[in-house]
């Protein structure tokens, strides 16, 4: 049986053995192969596949490869790599083989029993309706037999990537500041320390050994509790810290004073660019949009790595950023999210004399919440959002004055001194909220009033379904 819920907005993801099993993964490979043939109009397209540190990733690689081979594709296997290295491979030539598609087998920051697939075809994300449509076809053909055929050609992408980074950032060689990295037992150190060592940088590492059971802490640096070890290290002689998620496409950057989120990093990078065009998601601080608009153009767009990559390409923007640490450089790079590459761009800021704490301290003071989650169901979350949008058109007199509603992704309600966001997560059965104001007490009011409205919508939905 194929569980339709594994086909999600940005990728394919599920529990291994229950949802991702031999039949479902073979079918995913087969239908992705057919889709690649159709889009590229190539009879024997080349697909590059890598995987993360999870214990079941090699097994899923075998199933996926059988599906691609059944479809008539040639598989190039790169073994265990970071997601950025996987994307990087799509832009390289391997002899006469030029990749037409890529798949990264990764559960990202999900629990260790999860895994999934991030997909590109012709260097564009395969996501949204494309994934849903393919999922429906797979469910309809769930009994199609696909024989075992794990034939693939092994390629060495890591050496290419390491050499590229060492050359690109040769000017960082032997820079003085001491820093610490926390790889979280993910795949960052399939290449990271090799680059750091070649550049003779002054660092120490925490939990660098890839281990898909994640024995030290969960590999999600957007959660403060997972930064406990690196924060403890920063009490010592280190000036900076870098932490990575399980597949190393998200970064957390810390000074002794600040945990620098992705939207604030975007401001710092924008200062080094001429007339920058920077894309942010709806969760980004208003400070980011205001500050970047002073020197260039800031664009607000949908949350999600696939959405931002598409918009980045459409606008030919310099970069894009998510609060969670997905940083996409189109300036001097290929336009995908790569936390390892972002590490060296941050070190470059430091080398060039930027006082990061001073820059952050000079920004306007705002009070903001982290992402707050309202639990619901997959079936109800989008219905709830429609009810919330309706209610915002006729709010009670006690509701804070609304200046504007931005509906690019959920609703970002702009008030006199801040904003509140409500959006349906595309990956989990929750509504995600976030609140920000220049006045702390008002941030709490925005949160309370929007939560009242969300609860009213939930109550109404519950009463109509009973």
C-alpha positions as CSV (number, residue, x, y, z in Angstrom):
1,X,0.0,0.0,0.0
2,X,1.2,3.5,-0.9
3,X,0.5,6.3,1.6
4,X,-0.4,9.4,-0.3
5,X,0.7,11.7,2.6
6,X,4.3,11.1,1.8
7,X,4.0,13.4,-1.2
8,X,4.5,16.8,0.2
9,X,4.8,20.4,-1.0
10,X,8.6,20.6,-1.1
11,X,9.7,17.0,-1.1
12,X,8.7,13.4,-0.5
13,X,9.1,12.3,3.2
14,X,7.9,9.5,5.4
15,X,8.6,6.8,8.0
16,X,10.9,4.2,6.7
17,X,9.4,0.7,6.6
18,X,5.9,2.0,7.0
19,X,5.6,4.6,4.3
20,X,8.9,4.5,2.5
21,X,9.5,0.8,1.7
22,X,10.8,-1.2,-1.2
23,X,7.7,-0.9,-3.4
24,X,6.9,2.8,-2.8
25,X,10.6,3.9,-3.3
26,X,11.0,1.8,-6.5
27,X,7.9,3.4,-7.9
28,X,9.1,6.9,-6.9
29,X,12.3,6.2,-8.8
30,X,10.5,4.8,-11.8
31,X,8.0,7.7,-12.2
32,X,10.6,10.3,-11.5
33,X,12.6,8.7,-14.3
34,X,9.7,8.9,-16.7
35,X,9.1,12.5,-15.7
36,X,12.8,13.3,-16.3
37,X,12.6,11.7,-19.8
38,X,9.5,13.7,-20.6
39,X,10.9,17.0,-19.4
40,X,14.4,16.6,-20.9
41,X,13.2,14.8,-24.1
42,X,16.2,12.6,-23.6
43,X,15.8,8.8,-24.0
44,X,18.5,8.0,-21.4
45,X,18.8,10.9,-19.0
46,X,21.5,11.0,-16.2
47,X,20.4,11.3,-12.6
48,X,22.8,12.0,-9.7
49,X,21.9,10.6,-6.3
50,X,23.4,11.1,-2.9
51,X,22.2,10.3,0.6
52,X,22.5,11.5,4.2
53,X,23.8,9.7,7.3
54,X,20.6,7.8,8.2
55,X,21.1,4.1,8.6
56,X,18.4,3.3,6.0
57,X,19.6,5.7,3.4
58,X,21.8,3.2,1.4
59,X,18.9,0.8,1.3
60,X,16.6,3.4,-0.1
61,X,19.3,4.3,-2.6
62,X,19.2,0.8,-4.0
63,X,15.4,0.8,-4.3
64,X,15.4,4.2,-6.0
65,X,18.1,3.2,-8.4
66,X,16.1,0.1,-9.4
67,X,13.2,2.4,-10.3
68,X,15.3,4.8,-12.3
69,X,17.0,1.9,-14.2
70,X,13.5,0.5,-15.0
71,X,12.6,3.9,-16.5
72,X,15.8,3.9,-18.7
73,X,17.9,6.4,-16.8
74,X,21.6,6.3,-16.0
75,X,22.3,6.6,-12.3
76,X,25.5,8.3,-10.9
77,X,25.9,7.5,-7.2
78,X,27.9,9.9,-5.0
79,X,27.4,8.1,-1.7
80,X,27.0,10.0,1.6
81,X,27.1,13.8,0.9
82,X,25.6,17.0,2.2
83,X,22.6,18.4,0.3
84,X,24.7,21.3,-1.0
85,X,27.2,18.8,-2.5
86,X,24.3,17.0,-4.1
87,X,23.0,20.2,-5.7
88,X,26.5,21.1,-6.7
89,X,26.9,17.8,-8.6
90,X,24.0,18.8,-10.9
91,X,26.1,21.7,-12.3
92,X,29.2,19.5,-13.1
93,X,30.1,17.3,-16.0
94,X,31.3,13.7,-15.4
95,X,33.0,12.8,-18.5
96,X,30.4,12.6,-21.2
97,X,27.6,12.4,-18.6
98,X,25.9,15.7,-17.9
99,X,23.3,15.4,-15.1
100,X,19.6,15.9,-16.0
101,X,18.2,15.4,-12.6
102,X,19.3,15.0,-9.0
103,X,17.8,13.3,-5.9
104,X,19.1,13.8,-2.3
105,X,17.9,11.0,0.0
106,X,17.5,12.8,3.3
107,X,15.2,13.1,6.3
108,X,16.7,16.5,7.0
109,X,16.0,17.4,10.6
110,X,13.2,14.9,11.1
111,X,13.5,12.1,13.7
112,X,15.9,9.2,12.7
113,X,13.1,6.9,11.6
114,X,12.2,9.3,8.8
115,X,13.7,9.7,5.4
116,X,12.8,11.4,2.1
117,X,13.8,12.8,-1.3
118,X,14.7,16.3,-2.4
119,X,14.4,16.4,-6.2
120,X,15.6,18.7,-9.0
121,X,15.1,18.2,-12.8
122,X,17.3,20.4,-15.0
123,X,18.4,22.3,-11.9
124,X,14.9,23.4,-11.0
125,X,13.1,22.1,-7.9
126,X,10.5,19.3,-8.5
127,X,7.8,20.2,-6.0
128,X,4.2,21.3,-5.3
129,X,1.7,20.2,-7.9
130,X,4.3,18.2,-9.7
131,X,4.9,16.0,-6.6
132,X,1.2,15.7,-5.9
133,X,0.3,14.7,-9.5
134,X,3.1,12.1,-9.5
135,X,1.9,10.8,-6.2
136,X,-1.6,10.2,-7.5
137,X,-0.2,8.3,-10.4
138,X,1.9,6.1,-8.1
139,X,-1.0,5.4,-5.9
140,X,-3.1,4.3,-8.9
141,X,-0.2,2.0,-10.1
142,X,0.9,0.8,-6.7
143,X,1.1,-2.9,-7.8
144,X,3.4,-2.3,-10.7
145,X,6.3,-4.8,-10.4
146,X,9.8,-3.4,-10.6
147,X,12.7,-5.8,-10.6
148,X,15.9,-5.3,-8.6
149,X,18.5,-3.5,-10.7
150,X,20.9,-1.5,-8.5
151,X,23.4,-0.8,-11.3
152,X,25.0,2.6,-11.0
153,X,28.3,4.4,-11.7
154,X,30.1,5.8,-8.7
155,X,31.3,9.4,-8.9
156,X,33.5,11.5,-6.7
157,X,31.8,14.8,-6.2
158,X,33.2,15.5,-2.8
159,X,36.7,16.1,-4.1
160,X,35.4,18.5,-6.8
161,X,33.4,20.4,-4.2
162,X,36.3,20.6,-1.7
163,X,38.6,21.9,-4.5
164,X,36.1,24.4,-5.6
165,X,35.6,25.8,-2.1
166,X,39.3,25.9,-1.3
167,X,39.9,27.9,-4.6
168,X,36.9,30.2,-4.1
169,X,37.9,31.1,-0.5
170,X,41.6,31.0,-0.8
171,X,41.8,34.5,0.6
172,X,40.5,33.1,4.0
173,X,43.7,31.0,4.4
174,X,45.0,31.1,7.9
175,X,42.7,33.8,9.1
176,X,43.0,34.3,12.9
177,X,39.6,34.1,14.6
178,X,38.9,30.9,16.5
179,X,35.6,29.3,16.0
180,X,33.7,26.0,16.7
181,X,31.5,23.9,14.5
182,X,28.7,21.6,15.5
183,X,27.8,19.1,12.8
184,X,25.2,17.4,14.9
185,X,26.3,14.0,13.7
186,X,24.8,14.9,10.3
187,X,26.6,15.0,6.9
188,X,28.3,18.4,7.1
189,X,31.7,16.8,7.8
190,X,31.7,14.7,4.7
191,X,33.5,17.8,3.3
192,X,33.6,20.6,5.9
193,X,36.7,19.9,7.9
194,X,38.6,18.9,4.8
195,X,38.0,22.5,3.5
196,X,38.8,24.1,6.8
197,X,42.0,22.1,7.1
198,X,43.2,23.0,3.6
199,X,42.5,26.7,4.4
200,X,44.4,26.3,7.7
201,X,41.6,27.8,9.7
202,X,41.5,27.9,13.5
203,X,38.6,25.8,14.6
204,X,37.4,22.8,16.7
205,X,34.6,20.5,15.9
206,X,31.7,19.0,17.9
207,X,29.9,15.8,16.8
208,X,31.5,15.7,13.4
209,X,31.2,12.0,12.9
210,X,28.1,11.2,10.7
211,X,25.7,9.0,12.7
212,X,22.1,8.7,11.6
213,X,21.0,7.8,15.1
214,X,22.0,11.3,16.2
215,X,23.3,10.3,19.7
216,X,24.2,13.7,21.0
217,X,21.4,16.0,20.0
218,X,18.7,16.3,17.3
219,X,20.2,17.9,14.2
220,X,17.9,21.0,14.0
221,X,19.8,24.2,14.9
222,X,16.6,26.3,14.6
223,X,15.6,24.8,18.0
224,X,17.5,26.6,20.8
225,X,17.7,23.4,22.9
226,X,19.9,21.8,20.2
227,X,22.4,24.7,20.5
228,X,23.2,23.9,24.2
229,X,26.7,22.4,23.4
230,X,27.8,25.1,21.0
231,X,26.7,27.8,23.4
232,X,28.6,26.2,26.2
233,X,31.7,26.1,23.9
234,X,31.3,29.8,23.1
235,X,31.8,30.6,26.8
236,X,35.4,29.7,26.3
237,X,38.0,31.0,23.8
238,X,35.9,30.7,20.6
239,X,34.7,33.9,18.9
240,X,32.1,32.3,16.7
241,X,30.1,29.1,16.3
242,X,28.5,27.4,13.3
243,X,25.9,24.6,13.6
244,X,24.2,22.5,10.9
245,X,21.1,20.5,10.4
246,X,21.1,16.8,9.4
247,X,21.7,17.3,5.7
248,X,23.7,20.6,6.0
249,X,21.4,22.9,4.0
250,X,20.6,25.0,7.1
251,X,23.0,27.0,9.2
252,X,23.0,28.5,12.6
253,X,25.6,31.2,13.2
254,X,26.4,32.4,16.7
255,X,28.6,35.0,18.3
256,X,29.2,35.2,22.0
257,X,26.3,37.6,22.1
258,X,23.9,36.7,19.4
259,X,22.2,33.8,17.6
260,X,22.1,35.3,14.2
261,X,19.0,34.2,12.3
262,X,18.8,33.9,8.5
263,X,16.9,37.2,8.0
264,X,19.6,39.1,9.9
265,X,22.3,37.4,8.0
266,X,20.6,38.6,4.8
267,X,21.0,42.2,6.0
268,X,24.7,41.7,6.7
269,X,25.3,40.1,3.3
270,X,23.3,42.8,1.5
271,X,25.7,45.5,2.9
272,X,28.5,43.9,0.9
273,X,26.5,44.0,-2.4
274,X,25.8,46.8,-4.9
275,X,22.1,47.5,-5.3
276,X,21.2,44.0,-4.0
277,X,18.0,42.2,-4.7
278,X,17.2,39.9,-1.8
279,X,14.2,37.6,-1.3
280,X,12.9,36.8,2.1
281,X,10.0,34.6,3.3
282,X,6.9,35.8,5.1
283,X,8.4,35.0,8.5
284,X,11.3,37.4,8.1
285,X,11.6,40.4,10.4
286,X,10.3,43.7,9.0
287,X,13.8,45.1,9.8
288,X,15.2,43.0,7.0
289,X,12.8,44.4,4.4
290,X,13.3,48.0,5.6
291,X,17.1,47.9,5.8
292,X,17.6,46.1,2.5
293,X,15.1,48.5,0.8
294,X,17.4,51.4,1.9
295,X,20.2,50.0,-0.3
296,X,18.5,47.8,-2.8
297,X,15.3,45.8,-3.2
298,X,13.7,43.3,-0.8
299,X,11.0,40.9,-2.0
300,X,8.7,39.0,0.3
301,X,7.7,35.5,-0.9
302,X,6.5,32.2,0.2
303,X,8.2,30.0,2.8
304,X,10.0,26.9,1.6
305,X,13.3,26.1,-0.1
306,X,11.7,25.1,-3.4
307,X,9.6,28.3,-3.6
308,X,12.6,30.5,-2.8
309,X,14.8,28.8,-5.4
310,X,12.2,29.3,-8.1
311,X,11.7,33.0,-7.2
312,X,15.5,33.5,-7.0
313,X,15.8,32.2,-10.6
314,X,12.8,34.1,-11.8
315,X,14.1,37.5,-10.5
316,X,17.8,36.7,-10.9
317,X,18.1,38.0,-7.4
318,X,21.4,38.1,-5.5
319,X,20.2,35.9,-2.7
320,X,17.3,34.6,-0.6
321,X,17.0,33.7,3.0
322,X,14.7,32.0,5.5
323,X,14.7,32.7,9.2
324,X,15.5,29.0,9.9
325,X,18.9,29.2,8.2
326,X,18.3,28.3,4.6
327,X,20.6,30.8,2.7
328,X,20.5,30.8,-1.1
329,X,23.4,32.6,-2.9
330,X,22.9,33.5,-6.5
331,X,25.7,36.0,-6.1
332,X,29.0,34.1,-7.0
333,X,27.2,30.8,-6.6
334,X,24.5,28.6,-8.1
335,X,21.4,29.7,-6.3
336,X,20.7,26.8,-3.9
337,X,20.7,26.5,-0.2
338,X,24.1,25.3,1.1
339,X,25.1,25.8,4.7
340,X,28.7,24.9,4.1
341,X,29.1,27.5,1.4
342,X,27.3,30.0,3.7
343,X,29.9,29.3,6.4
344,X,32.7,30.7,4.3
345,X,30.7,33.7,3.2
346,X,30.2,34.5,6.9
347,X,33.9,34.0,7.5
348,X,34.5,36.4,4.6
349,X,32.4,39.1,6.3
350,X,34.6,38.7,9.4
351,X,37.9,38.7,7.4
352,X,36.8,41.9,5.7
353,X,36.4,43.7,9.0
354,X,32.7,43.5,9.7
355,X,31.9,43.8,13.5
356,X,28.9,41.5,13.5
357,X,27.8,42.2,17.0
358,X,28.1,46.0,16.4
359,X,26.1,45.7,13.2
360,X,23.3,43.8,14.9
361,X,23.2,46.0,18.0
362,X,22.8,49.1,15.7
363,X,19.6,47.6,14.2
364,X,16.2,48.9,15.4
365,X,15.0,46.9,18.5
366,X,12.1,44.6,18.0
367,X,10.4,42.0,20.1
368,X,9.5,38.8,18.2
369,X,8.5,35.3,19.0
370,X,10.0,32.2,17.6
371,X,7.7,30.1,15.4
372,X,4.7,29.1,17.5
373,X,2.6,26.1,16.3
374,X,-1.1,25.5,16.6
375,X,-1.9,21.8,16.1
376,X,-4.6,20.7,13.8
377,X,-4.9,18.0,11.1
378,X,-3.7,17.7,7.5
379,X,-7.4,17.8,6.4
380,X,-8.3,20.9,8.3
381,X,-5.3,23.2,8.2
382,X,-6.1,24.8,4.9
383,X,-9.8,25.1,5.7
384,X,-8.9,26.8,8.9
385,X,-6.7,29.3,7.0
386,X,-9.7,30.2,4.8
387,X,-11.9,30.8,7.9
388,X,-9.2,33.0,9.5
389,X,-8.9,35.1,6.3
390,X,-12.7,35.6,6.4
391,X,-12.6,36.6,10.0
392,X,-9.9,39.2,9.4
393,X,-12.3,41.0,7.0
394,X,-14.6,41.7,10.0
395,X,-12.7,41.9,13.2
396,X,-14.2,43.1,16.5
397,X,-13.6,46.7,17.7
398,X,-11.1,45.3,20.4
399,X,-8.8,44.0,17.6
400,X,-5.7,46.0,17.0
401,X,-5.9,48.3,14.0
402,X,-5.0,46.5,10.8
403,X,-2.9,48.6,8.3
404,X,-2.5,45.9,5.6
405,X,-2.9,42.1,5.1
406,X,-0.3,40.4,3.0
407,X,-1.5,37.0,1.7
408,X,1.5,35.8,-0.3
409,X,1.7,32.8,2.0
410,X,-1.0,32.5,4.7
411,X,-1.7,35.9,6.2
412,X,0.8,38.4,7.5
413,X,-1.3,41.0,9.3
414,X,0.5,44.4,9.5
415,X,-0.4,46.5,12.5
416,X,0.6,50.0,13.6
417,X,3.8,48.8,15.3
418,X,4.4,45.3,14.0
419,X,2.8,42.3,12.5
420,X,1.4,38.8,13.1
421,X,1.7,35.8,10.8
422,X,-0.5,32.8,10.5
423,X,0.2,30.2,7.8
424,X,-0.5,26.5,7.2
425,X,2.7,24.4,7.3
426,X,3.2,22.5,4.1
427,X,5.1,19.7,5.9
428,X,3.2,19.1,9.2
429,X,-0.4,19.3,10.5
430,X,0.0,22.6,12.2
431,X,-0.6,26.3,11.7
432,X,2.6,28.3,12.2
433,X,2.4,31.7,13.8
434,X,5.0,34.4,14.5
435,X,4.6,37.9,16.0
436,X,6.8,41.0,16.0
437,X,6.5,44.6,17.3
438,X,8.7,47.5,18.2
439,X,6.8,47.5,21.6
440,X,7.0,44.3,23.6
441,X,3.6,44.6,25.2
442,X,2.0,45.1,21.7
443,X,3.7,41.9,20.4
444,X,1.9,40.1,23.2
445,X,-1.4,41.8,22.2
446,X,-1.0,40.8,18.6
447,X,-0.3,37.2,19.6
448,X,-3.3,37.1,22.0
449,X,-5.8,38.6,19.6
450,X,-4.8,36.5,16.6
451,X,-4.8,33.4,18.7
452,X,-8.4,34.3,19.8
453,X,-9.4,34.5,16.2
454,X,-7.6,31.2,15.4
455,X,-9.5,29.5,18.3
456,X,-12.8,30.9,17.1
457,X,-12.2,29.5,13.6
458,X,-11.2,26.1,15.1
459,X,-14.4,26.0,17.3
460,X,-16.6,26.9,14.3
461,X,-15.0,24.2,12.2
462,X,-15.4,21.7,15.0
463,X,-19.1,22.5,15.4
464,X,-19.9,22.1,11.7
465,X,-18.1,18.8,11.5
466,X,-19.9,17.3,14.5
